Amino acid sequence: MSLKEYLLEKKYIYLKGINYINSSESPGTQPELNCSDSISVRKEHMSIFVEVKRSVSFIPTCYFTADLSYEVELQIDPEKSSDFEMQGIDFETEIRENINEYVPDEMDRLSLLLAQITDSFEGRPLITVPQFHFEK
């Protein structure tokens, strides 16, 4: 059985954190956008939590730095929990390798949230690609 077969369809999504630091530094030259994503996975009781994080900065340091994250709670079906434990499924690897199947909309949310934050300061919104950018 795959991991998806042990999970309930309902998932819960929480805004985990926003860290936005404005910079008064002048870039001097054309800055390079540095955008990276990460995920962390943990199991607690009958749930698997997947934290999705996007970090944005510029090289050289200028404009701002931002870290935004959501957490998605995937619940294990109580009727299948003993089988789940016995199978010893490597759920972290399964989720990393198939991230879009388990948390398909989270990068859309993070991209939109970043655009809204950067637009709120009378500048142009920074719109990042709503896809995962990380090494698996």
C-alpha positions in Angstrom: 0.0 0.0 0.0 1.2 3.5 -0.7 1.1 6.3 2.0 -2.0 7.9 0.4 -4.0 4.8 1.1 -3.4 5.2 4.9 -4.5 8.9 4.9 -7.9 10.5 5.3 -8.9 12.8 2.5 -9.4 15.9 4.8 -6.2 17.9 5.4 -5.7 21.0 7.6 -3.6 23.9 6.5 -2.1 26.4 9.0 -0.2 29.6 8.4 3.0 28.8 10.3 5.0 32.0 10.0 5.9 35.2 8.2 9.2 37.0 8.6 9.7 40.1 6.5 12.7 42.3 7.0 13.0 45.5 5.0 16.5 46.6 4.0 17.7 50.2 3.4 20.7 48.9 1.5 21.1 50.1 -2.1 22.0 47.3 -4.5 24.5 49.3 -6.4 24.3 46.8 -9.3 21.4 44.7 -10.7 20.6 42.4 -7.7 20.0 38.7 -8.2 16.8 37.2 -6.7 17.5 34.2 -4.5 14.3 32.1 -4.0 14.5 28.7 -2.3 11.9 26.3 -0.9 12.2 23.7 1.8 10.0 21.2 3.5 10.1 19.3 6.8 8.1 16.3 7.7 7.2 14.9 11.1 4.8 12.4 12.5 2.9 13.1 15.7 0.3 10.6 17.0 -2.2 10.1 14.1 -1.0 12.9 11.9 1.8 13.7 9.5 2.8 17.4 9.4 4.4 18.8 6.4 5.9 22.3 6.7 6.4 24.2 3.4 8.7 27.2 3.5 9.7 29.8 0.9 12.7 32.0 1.5 13.4 35.1 -0.6 16.4 37.4 -0.6 18.6 39.3 -3.0 22.3 39.2 -3.8 23.8 41.6 -2.9 21.6 42.2 0.2 19.0 44.8 -0.6 15.3 45.5 -0.7 14.1 42.8 1.8 14.4 39.3 3.0 11.3 37.2 3.6 10.5 33.7 5.0 6.9 32.4 4.7 5.7 29.1 5.8 2.6 26.9 6.0 2.0 23.6 7.7 -0.2 20.9 6.3 -1.6 18.3 8.6 -2.4 14.9 6.9 -4.3 12.6 9.2 -3.8 8.8 9.3 -7.0 6.8 9.0 -7.6 5.4 12.5 -8.9 2.1 11.0 -5.6 1.6 9.2 -3.2 3.0 11.8 -1.9 -0.4 13.0 -1.2 -1.5 9.5 0.6 1.8 8.9 2.9 1.3 11.9 3.6 -2.3 10.9 4.5 -1.5 7.3 7.2 0.9 8.3 6.5 3.2 5.4 9.2 5.8 4.9 6.6 8.6 4.7 9.2 11.4 4.7 10.8 10.2 1.5 7.4 9.4 -0.1 6.2 13.0 0.6 9.5 14.6 -0.6 9.5 12.6 -3.9 5.8 13.2 -4.5 5.3 16.6 -2.9 2.7 17.9 -5.4 0.5 14.9 -4.6 0.4 15.6 -0.9 0.4 19.4 -0.7 -0.5 20.6 -4.2 -1.6 24.1 -3.4 0.9 25.4 -0.9 3.3 27.0 -3.3 0.3 28.9 -4.8 -0.5 30.2 -1.3 3.1 31.2 -0.6 3.5 32.9 -3.9 0.3 34.9 -3.5 1.1 35.8 0.1 4.5 37.1 -0.9 3.0 39.1 -3.8 0.4 40.7 -1.4 3.1 41.6 1.2 5.4 43.2 -1.3 2.6 45.0 -3.0 1.4 46.6 0.2 4.4 49.0 0.3 3.4 50.8 -2.9 5.9 49.0 -5.0 5.5 46.4 -7.6 4.5 43.0 -6.2 7.2 40.3 -6.3 5.5 37.4 -8.0 7.4 34.1 -7.6 6.7 30.9 -9.5 4.1 28.9 -7.6 6.1 25.6 -7.9 8.5 23.9 -5.6 12.2 24.8 -6.0 14.3 22.5 -3.9 16.6 19.6 -4.3 14.9 16.3 -3.4 
